[in-house]
Amino acid sequence: MTSREEYLQAALSAAVQRYVERNKRSRELQLAALESMPGGNTRTLLHDPPFPTFMKRGEGYKLFDEDGHE
């Protein structure tokens, strides 16, 4: 692996870790959904690993997720 590939892999790993840390409720909901639906949702092709973000509500043009992010 070249140093550029190593850099990119490290950057991707760090981004995934930040996502997991910031979206704990979405991860919990995904794990619960996996118990009742294959892939955890009805459209498994429409999300990327490690898990999808779960939306809680919309307000006008804004969306709010289960983890409190706008």
PQR file of N, CA, C, O and H, with PARSE charges and radii, in Angstrom:
ATOM      1  N   MET A   1       0.851  -1.174   0.000 -0.4000 1.5000
ATOM      2  CA  MET A   1       0.000   0.000   0.000 -0.0000 2.0000
ATOM      3  C   MET A   1       0.899   1.240   0.000  0.5500 1.7000
ATOM      4  O   MET A   1       1.870   1.315   0.752 -0.5500 1.4000
ATOM      5  N   THR A   2       0.563   2.195  -0.843 -0.4000 1.5000
ATOM      6  CA  THR A   2       1.354   3.424  -0.908 -0.0000 2.0000
ATOM      7  C   THR A   2       0.988   4.343   0.247  0.5500 1.7000
ATOM      8  O   THR A   2      -0.026   4.154   0.918 -0.5500 1.4000
ATOM      9  H   THR A   2      -0.227   2.134  -1.453  0.4000 1.0000
ATOM     10  N   SER A   3       1.832   5.336   0.463 -0.4000 1.5000
ATOM     11  CA  SER A   3       1.547   6.270   1.557 -0.0000 2.0000
ATOM     12  C   SER A   3       0.248   7.031   1.291  0.5500 1.7000
ATOM     13  O   SER A   3      -0.466   7.379   2.231 -0.5500 1.4000
ATOM     14  H   SER A   3       2.656   5.489  -0.082  0.4000 1.0000
ATOM     15  N   ARG A   4      -0.064   7.294   0.020 -0.4000 1.5000
ATOM     16  CA  ARG A   4      -1.319   7.973  -0.291 -0.0000 2.0000
ATOM     17  C   ARG A   4      -2.508   7.072   0.065  0.5500 1.7000
ATOM     18  O   ARG A   4      -3.485   7.531   0.656 -0.5500 1.4000
ATOM     19  H   ARG A   4       0.516   7.012  -0.744  0.4000 1.0000
ATOM     20  N   GLU A   5      -2.418   5.800  -0.294 -0.4000 1.5000
ATOM     21  CA  GLU A   5      -3.488   4.859   0.047 -0.0000 2.0000
ATOM     22  C   GLU A   5      -3.631   4.717   1.558  0.5500 1.7000
ATOM     23  O   GLU A   5      -4.745   4.640   2.075 -0.5500 1.4000
ATOM     24  H   GLU A   5      -1.624   5.427  -0.775  0.4000 1.0000
ATOM     25  N   GLU A   6      -2.519   4.682   2.254 -0.4000 1.5000
ATOM     26  CA  GLU A   6      -2.551   4.594   3.717 -0.0000 2.0000
ATOM     27  C   GLU A   6      -3.198   5.832   4.318  0.5500 1.7000
ATOM     28  O   GLU A   6      -3.992   5.738   5.254 -0.5500 1.4000
ATOM     29  H   GLU A   6      -1.614   4.745   1.834  0.4000 1.0000
ATOM     30  N   TYR A   7      -2.851   6.999   3.769 -0.4000 1.5000
ATOM     31  CA  TYR A   7      -3.439   8.256   4.238 -0.0000 2.0000
ATOM     32  C   TYR A   7      -4.953   8.246   4.028  0.5500 1.7000
ATOM     33  O   TYR A   7      -5.716   8.600   4.927 -0.5500 1.4000
ATOM     34  H   TYR A   7      -2.206   7.075   3.008  0.4000 1.0000
ATOM     35  N   LEU A   8      -5.377   7.836   2.832 -0.4000 1.5000
ATOM     36  CA  LEU A   8      -6.808   7.813   2.532 -0.0000 2.0000
ATOM     37  C   LEU A   8      -7.548   6.805   3.412  0.5500 1.7000
ATOM     38  O   LEU A   8      -8.649   7.085   3.887 -0.5500 1.4000
ATOM     39  H   LEU A   8      -4.757   7.548   2.102  0.4000 1.0000
ATOM     40  N   GLN A   9      -6.953   5.649   3.626 -0.4000 1.5000
ATOM     41  CA  GLN A   9      -7.581   4.646   4.485 -0.0000 2.0000
ATOM     42  C   GLN A   9      -7.696   5.155   5.918  0.5500 1.7000
ATOM     43  O   GLN A   9      -8.718   4.947   6.572 -0.5500 1.4000
ATOM     44  H   GLN A   9      -6.059   5.422   3.240  0.4000 1.0000
ATOM     45  N   ALA A  10      -6.659   5.816   6.403 -0.4000 1.5000
ATOM     46  CA  ALA A  10      -6.696   6.376   7.758 -0.0000 2.0000
ATOM     47  C   ALA A  10      -7.758   7.468   7.864  0.5500 1.7000
ATOM     48  O   ALA A  10      -8.472   7.545   8.864 -0.5500 1.4000
ATOM     49  H   ALA A  10      -5.829   5.984   5.871  0.4000 1.0000
ATOM     50  N   ALA A  11      -7.863   8.313   6.834 -0.4000 1.5000
ATOM     51  CA  ALA A  11      -8.866   9.380   6.837 -0.0000 2.0000
ATOM     52  C   ALA A  11     -10.275   8.792   6.815  0.5500 1.7000
ATOM     53  O   ALA A  11     -11.160   9.270   7.525 -0.5500 1.4000
ATOM     54  H   ALA A  11      -7.282   8.250   6.022  0.4000 1.0000
ATOM     55  N   LEU A  12     -10.484   7.756   6.005 -0.4000 1.5000
ATOM     56  CA  LEU A  12     -11.790   7.110   5.950 -0.0000 2.0000
ATOM     57  C   LEU A  12     -12.130   6.458   7.289  0.5500 1.7000
ATOM     58  O   LEU A  12     -13.251   6.596   7.777 -0.5500 1.4000
ATOM     59  H   LEU A  12      -9.765   7.368   5.429  0.4000 1.0000
ATOM     60  N   SER A  13     -11.189   5.765   7.873 -0.4000 1.5000
ATOM     61  CA  SER A  13     -11.414   5.123   9.173 -0.0000 2.0000
ATOM     62  C   SER A  13     -11.770   6.152  10.239  0.5500 1.7000
ATOM     63  O   SER A  13     -12.659   5.916  11.058 -0.5500 1.4000
ATOM     64  H   SER A  13     -10.278   5.654   7.476  0.4000 1.0000
ATOM     65  N   ALA A  14     -11.085   7.286  10.233 -0.4000 1.5000
ATOM     66  CA  ALA A  14     -11.368   8.347  11.202 -0.0000 2.0000
ATOM     67  C   ALA A  14     -12.769   8.925  10.982  0.5500 1.7000
ATOM     68  O   ALA A  14     -13.485   9.206  11.943 -0.5500 1.4000
ATOM     69  H   ALA A  14     -10.364   7.478   9.567  0.4000 1.0000
ATOM     70  N   ALA A  15     -13.156   9.100   9.716 -0.4000 1.5000
ATOM     71  CA  ALA A  15     -14.485   9.633   9.412 -0.0000 2.0000
ATOM     72  C   ALA A  15     -15.577   8.665   9.860  0.5500 1.7000
ATOM     73  O   ALA A  15     -16.589   9.089  10.418 -0.5500 1.4000
ATOM     74  H   ALA A  15     -12.575   8.872   8.936  0.4000 1.0000
ATOM     75  N   VAL A  16     -15.382   7.378   9.623 -0.4000 1.5000
ATOM     76  CA  VAL A  16     -16.359   6.379  10.058 -0.0000 2.0000
ATOM     77  C   VAL A  16     -16.469   6.385  11.580  0.5500 1.7000
ATOM     78  O   VAL A  16     -17.573   6.313  12.120 -0.5500 1.4000
ATOM     79  H   VAL A  16     -14.561   7.033   9.169  0.4000 1.0000
ATOM     80  N   GLN A  17     -15.355   6.468  12.261 -0.4000 1.5000
ATOM     81  CA  GLN A  17     -15.365   6.490  13.728 -0.0000 2.0000
ATOM     82  C   GLN A  17     -16.120   7.710  14.256  0.5500 1.7000
ATOM     83  O   GLN A  17     -16.890   7.594  15.209 -0.5500 1.4000
ATOM     84  H   GLN A  17     -14.458   6.526  11.822  0.4000 1.0000
ATOM     85  N   ARG A  18     -15.904   8.882  13.644 -0.4000 1.5000
ATOM     86  CA  ARG A  18     -16.633  10.091  14.055 -0.0000 2.0000
ATOM     87  C   ARG A  18     -18.133   9.912  13.829  0.5500 1.7000
ATOM     88  O   ARG A  18     -18.945  10.286  14.676 -0.5500 1.4000
ATOM     89  H   ARG A  18     -15.278   8.976  12.870  0.4000 1.0000
ATOM     90  N   TYR A  19     -18.496   9.335  12.676 -0.4000 1.5000
ATOM     91  CA  TYR A  19     -19.909   9.102  12.361 -0.0000 2.0000
ATOM     92  C   TYR A  19     -20.547   8.194  13.414  0.5500 1.7000
ATOM     93  O   TYR A  19     -21.632   8.489  13.916 -0.5500 1.4000
ATOM     94  H   TYR A  19     -17.837   9.031  11.988  0.4000 1.0000
ATOM     95  N   VAL A  20     -19.880   7.102  13.743 -0.4000 1.5000
ATOM     96  CA  VAL A  20     -20.399   6.155  14.735 -0.0000 2.0000
ATOM     97  C   VAL A  20     -20.567   6.845  16.087  0.5500 1.7000
ATOM     98  O   VAL A  20     -21.584   6.654  16.754 -0.5500 1.4000
ATOM     99  H   VAL A  20     -18.999   6.862  13.335  0.4000 1.0000
ATOM    100  N   GLU A  21     -19.594   7.637  16.494 -0.4000 1.5000
ATOM    101  CA  GLU A  21     -19.656   8.325  17.783 -0.0000 2.0000
ATOM    102  C   GLU A  21     -20.766   9.366  17.834  0.5500 1.7000
ATOM    103  O   GLU A  21     -21.388   9.561  18.878 -0.5500 1.4000
ATOM    104  H   GLU A  21     -18.768   7.792  15.952  0.4000 1.0000
ATOM    105  N   ARG A  22     -21.021  10.043  16.702 -0.4000 1.5000
ATOM    106  CA  ARG A  22     -22.029  11.109  16.667 -0.0000 2.0000
ATOM    107  C   ARG A  22     -23.452  10.593  16.460  0.5500 1.7000
ATOM    108  O   ARG A  22     -24.410  11.345  16.641 -0.5500 1.4000
ATOM    109  H   ARG A  22     -20.516   9.885  15.854  0.4000 1.0000
ATOM    110  N   ASN A  23     -23.604   9.335  16.086 -0.4000 1.5000
ATOM    111  CA  ASN A  23     -24.924   8.819  15.708 -0.0000 2.0000
ATOM    112  C   ASN A  23     -25.270   7.535  16.461  0.5500 1.7000
ATOM    113  O   ASN A  23     -25.662   6.538  15.856 -0.5500 1.4000
ATOM    114  H   ASN A  23     -22.826   8.724  15.939  0.4000 1.0000
ATOM    115  N   LYS A  24     -25.123   7.569  17.761 -0.4000 1.5000
ATOM    116  CA  LYS A  24     -25.356   6.377  18.581 -0.0000 2.0000
ATOM    117  C   LYS A  24     -26.809   5.912  18.541  0.5500 1.7000
ATOM    118  O   LYS A  24     -27.069   4.709  18.504 -0.5500 1.4000
ATOM    119  H   LYS A  24     -24.805   8.379  18.252  0.4000 1.0000
ATOM    120  N   ARG A  25     -27.743   6.831  18.548 -0.4000 1.5000
ATOM    121  CA  ARG A  25     -29.165   6.444  18.514 -0.0000 2.0000
ATOM    122  C   ARG A  25     -29.514   5.793  17.179  0.5500 1.7000
ATOM    123  O   ARG A  25     -30.254   4.810  17.150 -0.5500 1.4000
ATOM    124  H   ARG A  25     -27.532   7.808  18.578  0.4000 1.0000
ATOM    125  N   SER A  26     -28.997   6.321  16.085 -0.4000 1.5000
ATOM    126  CA  SER A  26     -29.251   5.708  14.780 -0.0000 2.0000
ATOM    127  C   SER A  26     -28.693   4.290  14.740  0.5500 1.7000
ATOM    128  O   SER A  26     -29.314   3.393  14.170 -0.5500 1.4000
ATOM    129  H   SER A  26     -28.395   7.119  16.108  0.4000 1.0000
ATOM    130  N   ARG A  27     -27.542   4.087  15.335 -0.4000 1.5000
ATOM    131  CA  ARG A  27     -26.961   2.737  15.376 -0.0000 2.0000
ATOM    132  C   ARG A  27     -27.849   1.800  16.191  0.5500 1.7000
ATOM    133  O   ARG A  27     -28.082   0.661  15.788 -0.5500 1.4000
ATOM    134  H   ARG A  27     -27.037   4.816  15.798  0.4000 1.0000
ATOM    135  N   GLU A  28     -28.342   2.270  17.327 -0.4000 1.5000
ATOM    136  CA  GLU A  28     -29.245   1.452  18.147 -0.0000 2.0000
ATOM    137  C   GLU A  28     -30.495   1.070  17.359  0.5500 1.7000
ATOM    138  O   GLU A  28     -30.936  -0.079  17.400 -0.5500 1.4000
ATOM    139  H   GLU A  28     -28.153   3.196  17.655  0.4000 1.0000
ATOM    140  N   LEU A  29     -31.063   2.041  16.641 -0.4000 1.5000
ATOM    141  CA  LEU A  29     -32.267   1.775  15.859 -0.0000 2.0000
ATOM    142  C   LEU A  29     -31.981   0.796  14.724  0.5500 1.7000
ATOM    143  O   LEU A  29     -32.812  -0.060  14.425 -0.5500 1.4000
ATOM    144  H   LEU A  29     -30.705   2.974  16.608  0.4000 1.0000
ATOM    145  N   GLN A  30     -30.823   0.912  14.092 -0.4000 1.5000
ATOM    146  CA  GLN A  30     -30.453  -0.016  13.027 -0.0000 2.0000
ATOM    147  C   GLN A  30     -30.318  -1.435  13.575  0.5500 1.7000
ATOM    148  O   GLN A  30     -30.796  -2.385  12.955 -0.5500 1.4000
ATOM    149  H   GLN A  30     -30.147   1.608  14.335  0.4000 1.0000
ATOM    150  N   LEU A  31     -29.678  -1.583  14.719 -0.4000 1.5000
ATOM    151  CA  LEU A  31     -29.533  -2.914  15.319 -0.0000 2.0000
ATOM    152  C   LEU A  31     -30.899  -3.513  15.658  0.5500 1.7000
ATOM    153  O   LEU A  31     -31.113  -4.710  15.466 -0.5500 1.4000
ATOM    154  H   LEU A  31     -29.290  -0.811  15.223  0.4000 1.0000
ATOM    155  N   ALA A  32     -31.818  -2.694  16.157 -0.4000 1.5000
ATOM    156  CA  ALA A  32     -33.172  -3.171  16.455 -0.0000 2.0000
ATOM    157  C   ALA A  32     -33.901  -3.553  15.168  0.5500 1.7000
ATOM    158  O   ALA A  32     -34.602  -4.565  15.127 -0.5500 1.4000
ATOM    159  H   ALA A  32     -31.644  -1.721  16.313  0.4000 1.0000
ATOM    160  N   ALA A  33     -33.738  -2.748  14.121 -0.4000 1.5000
ATOM    161  CA  ALA A  33     -34.398  -3.030  12.842 -0.0000 2.0000
ATOM    162  C   ALA A  33     -33.879  -4.318  12.215  0.5500 1.7000
ATOM    163  O   ALA A  33     -34.631  -5.027  11.546 -0.5500 1.4000
ATOM    164  H   ALA A  33     -33.168  -1.926  14.155  0.4000 1.0000
ATOM    165  N   LEU A  34     -32.610  -4.627  12.424 -0.4000 1.5000
ATOM    166  CA  LEU A  34     -32.037  -5.860  11.876 -0.0000 2.0000
ATOM    167  C   LEU A  34     -32.719  -7.107  12.430  0.5500 1.7000
ATOM    168  O   LEU A  34     -32.681  -8.167  11.805 -0.5500 1.4000
ATOM    169  H   LEU A  34     -31.999  -4.051  12.968  0.4000 1.0000
ATOM    170  N   GLU A  35     -33.335  -6.984  13.590 -0.4000 1.5000
ATOM    171  CA  GLU A  35     -34.017  -8.128  14.195 -0.0000 2.0000
ATOM    172  C   GLU A  35     -35.333  -8.457  13.508  0.5500 1.7000
ATOM    173  O   GLU A  35     -35.839  -9.571  13.650 -0.5500 1.4000
ATOM    174  H   GLU A  35     -33.365  -6.123  14.098  0.4000 1.0000
ATOM    175  N   SER A  36     -35.902  -7.503  12.760 -0.4000 1.5000
ATOM    176  CA  SER A  36     -37.204  -7.751  12.148 -0.0000 2.0000
ATOM    177  C   SER A  36     -37.227  -7.616  10.629  0.5500 1.7000
ATOM    178  O   SER A  36     -38.196  -8.038   9.997 -0.5500 1.4000
ATOM    179  H   SER A  36     -35.491  -6.598  12.645  0.4000 1.0000
ATOM    180  N   MET A  37     -36.188  -7.041  10.027 -0.4000 1.5000
ATOM    181  CA  MET A  37     -36.154  -6.877   8.574 -0.0000 2.0000
ATOM    182  C   MET A  37     -34.778  -7.250   8.033  0.5500 1.7000
ATOM    183  O   MET A  37     -33.764  -6.893   8.632 -0.5500 1.4000
ATOM    184  H   MET A  37     -35.402  -6.698  10.541  0.4000 1.0000
ATOM    185  N   PRO A  38     -34.729  -7.961   6.914 -0.5600 1.5000
ATOM    186  CA  PRO A  38     -33.429  -8.249   6.304  0.2800 2.0000
ATOM    187  C   PRO A  38     -32.708  -6.944   5.967  0.5500 1.7000
ATOM    188  O   PRO A  38     -33.277  -6.083   5.295 -0.5500 1.4000
ATOM    189  N   GLY A  39     -31.495  -6.790   6.415 -0.4000 1.5000
ATOM    190  CA  GLY A  39     -30.746  -5.568   6.164 -0.0000 2.0000
ATOM    191  C   GLY A  39     -31.143  -4.415   7.069  0.5500 1.7000
ATOM    192  O   GLY A  39     -30.496  -3.368   7.053 -0.5500 1.4000
ATOM    193  H   GLY A  39     -31.033  -7.489   6.961  0.4000 1.0000
ATOM    194  N   GLY A  40     -32.191  -4.588   7.856 -0.4000 1.5000
ATOM    195  CA  GLY A  40     -32.612  -3.553   8.787 -0.0000 2.0000
ATOM    196  C   GLY A  40     -33.534  -2.506   8.208  0.5500 1.7000
ATOM    197  O   GLY A  40     -33.972  -1.610   8.928 -0.5500 1.4000
ATOM    198  H   GLY A  40     -32.717  -5.439   7.869  0.4000 1.0000
ATOM    199  N   ASN A  41     -33.841  -2.595   6.919 -0.4000 1.5000
ATOM    200  CA  ASN A  41     -34.808  -1.677   6.315 -0.0000 2.0000
ATOM    201  C   ASN A  41     -35.374  -2.307   5.054  0.5500 1.7000
ATOM    202  O   ASN A  41     -34.948  -3.387   4.645 -0.5500 1.4000
ATOM    203  H   ASN A  41     -33.485  -3.324   6.333  0.4000 1.0000
ATOM    204  N   THR A  42     -36.325  -1.636   4.446 -0.4000 1.5000
ATOM    205  CA  THR A  42     -36.964  -2.200   3.259 -0.0000 2.0000
ATOM    206  C   THR A  42     -36.240  -1.831   1.975  0.5500 1.7000
ATOM    207  O   THR A  42     -36.603  -2.312   0.902 -0.5500 1.4000
ATOM    208  H   THR A  42     -36.671  -0.759   4.778  0.4000 1.0000
ATOM    209  N   ARG A  43     -35.230  -0.990   2.068 -0.4000 1.5000
ATOM    210  CA  ARG A  43     -34.508  -0.541   0.874 -0.0000 2.0000
ATOM    211  C   ARG A  43     -33.009  -0.564   1.159  0.5500 1.7000
ATOM    212  O   ARG A  43     -32.372   0.487   1.231 -0.5500 1.4000
ATOM    213  H   ARG A  43     -34.935  -0.599   2.939  0.4000 1.0000
ATOM    214  N   THR A  44     -32.456  -1.740   1.320 -0.4000 1.5000
ATOM    215  CA  THR A  44     -31.072  -1.891   1.762 -0.0000 2.0000
ATOM    216  C   THR A  44     -30.052  -1.319   0.789  0.5500 1.7000
ATOM    217  O   THR A  44     -28.901  -1.107   1.171 -0.5500 1.4000
ATOM    218  H   THR A  44     -32.973  -2.594   1.261  0.4000 1.0000
ATOM    219  N   LEU A  45     -30.432  -1.068  -0.436 -0.4000 1.5000
ATOM    220  CA  LEU A  45     -29.481  -0.511  -1.396 -0.0000 2.0000
ATOM    221  C   LEU A  45     -29.302   0.989  -1.247  0.5500 1.7000
ATOM    222  O   LEU A  45     -28.436   1.569  -1.901 -0.5500 1.4000
ATOM    223  H   LEU A  45     -31.366  -1.240  -0.747  0.4000 1.0000
ATOM    224  N   LEU A  46     -30.094   1.628  -0.408 -0.4000 1.5000
ATOM    225  CA  LEU A  46     -30.076   3.083  -0.332 -0.0000 2.0000
ATOM    226  C   LEU A  46     -29.315   3.648   0.855  0.5500 1.7000
ATOM    227  O   LEU A  46     -29.489   4.821   1.185 -0.5500 1.4000
ATOM    228  H   LEU A  46     -30.798   1.157   0.123  0.4000 1.0000
ATOM    229  N   HIS A  47     -28.492   2.864   1.498 -0.4000 1.5000
ATOM    230  CA  HIS A  47     -27.663   3.411   2.575 -0.0000 2.0000
ATOM    231  C   HIS A  47     -26.280   2.801   2.524  0.5500 1.7000
ATOM    232  O   HIS A  47     -26.081   1.724   1.962 -0.5500 1.4000
ATOM    233  H   HIS A  47     -28.351   1.911   1.230  0.4000 1.0000
ATOM    234  N   ASP A  48     -25.339   3.491   3.111 -0.4000 1.5000
ATOM    235  CA  ASP A  48     -23.956   3.045   3.140 -0.0000 2.0000
ATOM    236  C   ASP A  48     -23.577   2.613   4.546  0.5500 1.7000
ATOM    237  O   ASP A  48     -24.146   3.094   5.526 -0.5500 1.4000
ATOM    238  H   ASP A  48     -25.501   4.366   3.567  0.4000 1.0000
ATOM    239  N   PRO A  49     -22.623   1.713   4.643 -0.5600 1.5000
ATOM    240  CA  PRO A  49     -22.108   1.324   5.962  0.2800 2.0000
ATOM    241  C   PRO A  49     -21.474   2.526   6.662  0.5500 1.7000
ATOM    242  O   PRO A  49     -21.031   3.442   5.968 -0.5500 1.4000
ATOM    243  N   PRO A  50     -21.404   2.579   7.968 -0.5600 1.5000
ATOM    244  CA  PRO A  50     -21.676   1.453   8.839  0.2800 2.0000
ATOM    245  C   PRO A  50     -23.161   1.267   9.148  0.5500 1.7000
ATOM    246  O   PRO A  50     -23.563   0.162   9.510 -0.5500 1.4000
ATOM    247  N   PHE A  51     -23.992   2.305   9.021 -0.4000 1.5000
ATOM    248  CA  PHE A  51     -25.432   2.201   9.237 -0.0000 2.0000
ATOM    249  C   PHE A  51     -26.067   3.503   8.764  0.5500 1.7000
ATOM    250  O   PHE A  51     -25.392   4.529   8.690 -0.5500 1.4000
ATOM    251  H   PHE A  51     -23.666   3.204   8.727  0.4000 1.0000
ATOM    252  N   PRO A  52     -27.377   3.471   8.438 -0.5600 1.5000
ATOM    253  CA  PRO A  52     -28.039   4.697   7.976  0.2800 2.0000
ATOM    254  C   PRO A  52     -28.346   5.642   9.139  0.5500 1.7000
ATOM    255  O   PRO A  52     -28.392   5.232  10.299 -0.5500 1.4000
ATOM    256  N   THR A  53     -28.550   6.896   8.804 -0.4000 1.5000
ATOM    257  CA  THR A  53     -29.002   7.882   9.778 -0.0000 2.0000
ATOM    258  C   THR A  53     -30.527   7.809   9.830  0.5500 1.7000
ATOM    259  O   THR A  53     -31.181   7.825   8.788 -0.5500 1.4000
ATOM    260  H   THR A  53     -28.512   7.229   7.862  0.4000 1.0000
ATOM    261  N   PHE A  54     -31.088   7.731  11.016 -0.4000 1.5000
ATOM    262  CA  PHE A  54     -32.540   7.657  11.176 -0.0000 2.0000
ATOM    263  C   PHE A  54     -33.095   9.058  11.402  0.5500 1.7000
ATOM    264  O   PHE A  54     -32.659   9.764  12.311 -0.5500 1.4000
ATOM    265  H   PHE A  54     -30.556   7.718  11.863  0.4000 1.0000
ATOM    266  N   MET A  55     -34.058   9.461  10.574 -0.4000 1.5000
ATOM    267  CA  MET A  55     -34.685  10.767  10.700 -0.0000 2.0000
ATOM    268  C   MET A  55     -35.823  10.701  11.710  0.5500 1.7000
ATOM    269  O   MET A  55     -36.589   9.738  11.748 -0.5500 1.4000
ATOM    270  H   MET A  55     -34.413   8.887   9.836  0.4000 1.0000
ATOM    271  N   LYS A  56     -35.915  11.732  12.517 -0.4000 1.5000
ATOM    272  CA  LYS A  56     -36.951  11.797  13.551 -0.0000 2.0000
ATOM    273  C   LYS A  56     -38.129  12.648  13.100  0.5500 1.7000
ATOM    274  O   LYS A  56     -39.289  12.282  13.292 -0.5500 1.4000
ATOM    275  H   LYS A  56     -35.293  12.514  12.487  0.4000 1.0000
ATOM    276  N   ARG A  57     -37.807  13.803  12.489 -0.4000 1.5000
ATOM    277  CA  ARG A  57     -38.896  14.701  12.094 -0.0000 2.0000
ATOM    278  C   ARG A  57     -38.404  15.692  11.052  0.5500 1.7000
ATOM    279  O   ARG A  57     -37.204  15.859  10.836 -0.5500 1.4000
ATOM    280  H   ARG A  57     -36.865  14.099  12.332  0.4000 1.0000
ATOM    281  N   GLY A  58     -39.355  16.333  10.423 -0.4000 1.5000
ATOM    282  CA  GLY A  58     -39.059  17.409   9.498 -0.0000 2.0000
ATOM    283  C   GLY A  58     -39.761  18.667   9.966  0.5500 1.7000
ATOM    284  O   GLY A  58     -40.811  18.611  10.607 -0.5500 1.4000
ATOM    285  H   GLY A  58     -40.330  16.197  10.599  0.4000 1.0000
ATOM    286  N   GLU A  59     -39.168  19.795   9.639 -0.4000 1.5000
ATOM    287  CA  GLU A  59     -39.747  21.087  10.008 -0.0000 2.0000
ATOM    288  C   GLU A  59     -39.471  22.028   8.846  0.5500 1.7000
ATOM    289  O   GLU A  59     -38.356  22.526   8.692 -0.5500 1.4000
ATOM    290  H   GLU A  59     -38.315  19.840   9.119  0.4000 1.0000
ATOM    291  N   GLY A  60     -40.494  22.270   8.027 -0.4000 1.5000
ATOM    292  CA  GLY A  60     -40.260  23.050   6.819 -0.0000 2.0000
ATOM    293  C   GLY A  60     -39.287  22.311   5.913  0.5500 1.7000
ATOM    294  O   GLY A  60     -39.524  21.159   5.550 -0.5500 1.4000
ATOM    295  H   GLY A  60     -41.400  21.865   8.152  0.4000 1.0000
ATOM    296  N   TYR A  61     -38.199  22.968   5.550 -0.4000 1.5000
ATOM    297  CA  TYR A  61     -37.192  22.351   4.691 -0.0000 2.0000
ATOM    298  C   TYR A  61     -36.095  21.641   5.481  0.5500 1.7000
ATOM    299  O   TYR A  61     -35.152  21.120   4.886 -0.5500 1.4000
ATOM    300  H   TYR A  61     -38.006  23.904   5.846  0.4000 1.0000
ATOM    301  N   LYS A  62     -36.198  21.612   6.791 -0.4000 1.5000
ATOM    302  CA  LYS A  62     -35.155  21.014   7.629 -0.0000 2.0000
ATOM    303  C   LYS A  62     -35.530  19.598   8.064  0.5500 1.7000
ATOM    304  O   LYS A  62     -36.704  19.286   8.263 -0.5500 1.4000
ATOM    305  H   LYS A  62     -36.964  22.035   7.275  0.4000 1.0000
ATOM    306  N   LEU A  63     -34.516  18.752   8.208 -0.4000 1.5000
ATOM    307  CA  LEU A  63     -34.677  17.413   8.765 -0.0000 2.0000
ATOM    308  C   LEU A  63     -33.874  17.314  10.049  0.5500 1.7000
ATOM    309  O   LEU A  63     -32.790  17.887  10.161 -0.5500 1.4000
ATOM    310  H   LEU A  63     -33.562  19.005   8.046  0.4000 1.0000
ATOM    311  N   PHE A  64     -34.409  16.590  11.008 -0.4000 1.5000
ATOM    312  CA  PHE A  64     -33.733  16.366  12.282 -0.0000 2.0000
ATOM    313  C   PHE A  64     -33.627  14.865  12.490  0.5500 1.7000
ATOM    314  O   PHE A  64     -34.615  14.141  12.360 -0.5500 1.4000
ATOM    315  H   PHE A  64     -35.289  16.125  10.917  0.4000 1.0000
ATOM    316  N   ASP A  65     -32.420  14.397  12.816 -0.4000 1.5000
ATOM    317  CA  ASP A  65     -32.251  12.961  12.998 -0.0000 2.0000
ATOM    318  C   ASP A  65     -32.446  12.559  14.454  0.5500 1.7000
ATOM    319  O   ASP A  65     -32.594  13.407  15.334 -0.5500 1.4000
ATOM    320  H   ASP A  65     -31.617  14.984  12.922  0.4000 1.0000
ATOM    321  N   GLU A  66     -32.444  11.262  14.688 -0.4000 1.5000
ATOM    322  CA  GLU A  66     -32.665  10.718  16.032 -0.0000 2.0000
ATOM    323  C   GLU A  66     -31.555  11.090  17.008  0.5500 1.7000
ATOM    324  O   GLU A  66     -31.725  10.966  18.221 -0.5500 1.4000
ATOM    325  H   GLU A  66     -32.324  10.573  13.973  0.4000 1.0000
ATOM    326  N   ASP A  67     -30.425  11.542  16.487 -0.4000 1.5000
ATOM    327  CA  ASP A  67     -29.300  11.922  17.342 -0.0000 2.0000
ATOM    328  C   ASP A  67     -29.264  13.421  17.617  0.5500 1.7000
ATOM    329  O   ASP A  67     -28.317  13.922  18.225 -0.5500 1.4000
ATOM    330  H   ASP A  67     -30.286  11.643  15.502  0.4000 1.0000
ATOM    331  N   GLY A  68     -30.307  14.147  17.164 -0.4000 1.5000
ATOM    332  CA  GLY A  68     -30.411  15.563  17.456 -0.0000 2.0000
ATOM    333  C   GLY A  68     -29.717  16.492  16.476  0.5500 1.7000
ATOM    334  O   GLY A  68     -29.612  17.691  16.730 -0.5500 1.4000
ATOM    335  H   GLY A  68     -31.076  13.740  16.671  0.4000 1.0000
ATOM    336  N   HIS A  69     -29.242  15.954  15.356 -0.4000 1.5000
ATOM    337  CA  HIS A  69     -28.577  16.796  14.359 -0.0000 2.0000
ATOM    338  C   HIS A  69     -29.587  17.343  13.367  0.5500 1.7000
ATOM    339  O   HIS A  69     -30.536  16.656  12.989 -0.5500 1.4000
ATOM    340  H   HIS A  69     -29.327  14.979  15.149  0.4000 1.0000
ATOM    341  N   GLU A  70     -29.380  18.575  12.951 -0.4000 1.5000
ATOM    342  CA  GLU A  70     -30.224  19.204  11.933 -0.0000 2.0000
ATOM    343  C   GLU A  70     -29.646  18.902  10.573  0.5500 1.7000
ATOM    344  O   GLU A  70     -30.195  19.333   9.559 -0.5500 1.4000
ATOM    345  H   GLU A  70     -28.609  19.133  13.258  0.4000 1.0000
TER
END
